[in-house]
Amino acid sequence: MSATMMQAFVLTRYGGPDAAELRDMPRPRPARGEVLVRVHAAGLNPVDYKTREGMLKVVQRYPLPAVMGNEVAGVVEALGDGVTSFKPGDRVFARMPKGAMGGLAEYAVVPEQFLAKMPVSIDFNTAAGVPLAGLTALQALRDELHVSQGSRVFIPGGAGGVGTFAIQIAKWLGAEVTTTASPRGRALVEALGADVIIDYTNERFEEHLRNMDGAFDLLGGETLLKSFGVVKRGGKVVSIAGMPEPETARKDLGRGLFLITLFWLASYRIRAVARKHGVKYRYLFMHPDGAELAELAGLIDAGTIRPVIDRVFPLKDVAEAFAYLESGRAKGKVVVEIAGASG
């Protein structure tokens, strides 16, 4: 392959699995304030297939074709003008810019402020599964739910990609953690520190829980609606799987009246249920942050947080990796190994 080209997983249109394909693309160049990273591995997340399906077009419409992928781990290859925090050869990881993606490729450009040095105690494949899920959990629990020593927090779906980080971060913040899991996932969430585990295959959490300080919803649907009933009045439910509400448009996306109004309408039922229970509702779009990612790296190296990787797929099998993620069977993160994909 030409030195100016690279292999990448590219979204060609919005739709099903055949809407994205592996193809050769021009290798990106770092602009001022950007870093060129030779990608060794990229993590997959539900936002990836939701983007492919066009579910997020109202929030972010990408000019097509667009290289997919929202989190990476790799080695600094080159620096744009003005970059001072990194040097070629540094092992780094990042949540990619929301307006660009670009992680499922042999090379990616990342703004300097979104990058952090990788934890020294883990490999590239493990590091690639950290940025999006880890930052989401940290921002939801610390910044939105204000979890602290003695907090009682409910995290349904704790065995998934975000859930495995959320349990550990909530414990680090001093919380008592209740989660739901299948019998297959029970040992995992127990090992991560969950205090109370409800088997959702034969128990209803809403019949067992009361007066939780807050809930971090990872599942949406009926789980989200029932979560309001287990949180005490004046408490808060933060979701990454429900409907965005007006604050999402203002605070997370920096958008104006049109999107604020749209989200007000879309989230009306959820907010009505929240009001009925005297509980606040917040939908979170996490934001990339290199400083917070460096904080997570320190927690990983200290042994406080252990990233959980379910499966690693080679780049040539990226479509299979997407299918596995979409099946909902993964316990932890799904990662695509990229370095050396084309020699």
Sequence and secondary structure as in RCSB ss.txt:
>XXXX:A:sequence
MSATMMQAFVLTRYGGPDAAELRDMPRPRPARGEVLVRVHAAGLNPVDYKTREGMLKVVQRYPLPAVMGNEVAGV
VEALGDGVTSFKPGDRVFARMPKGAMGGLAEYAVVPEQFLAKMPVSIDFNTAAGVPLAGLTALQALRDELHVSQG
SRVFIPGGAGGVGTFAIQIAKWLGAEVTTTASPRGRALVEALGADVIIDYTNERFEEHLRNMDGAFDLLGGETLL
KSFGVVKRGGKVVSIAGMPEPETARKDLGRGLFLITLFWLASYRIRAVARKHGVKYRYLFMHPDGAELAELAGLI
DAGTIRPVIDRVFPLKDVAEAFAYLESGRAKGKVVVEIAGASG
>XXXX:A:secstr
  TTEEEEEEE SSSSGGGEEEEEEE     TTEEEEEEEEEEE HHHHHHHHTTTTTT    SSEE  SEEEEE
EEEE TT  S  TT EEEEE  TTT   SBSEEEEEGGGEEE  TTS HHHHHTSHHHHHHHHIIIIIIS   TT
 EEEESSTTSHHHHHHHHHHHHTT EEEEEE HHHHHHHHHHT SEEEETTT  GGGT   EEEEEESS HHHHH
HHGGGEEEEEEEEESSS   HHIIIIIT   HHHHHHHHHHTHHHHHHHHHTT EEEE      HHHHHHHHHHH
HTTS    EEEEEEGGGHHHHHHHHHHT  SSEEEEE TTTT 
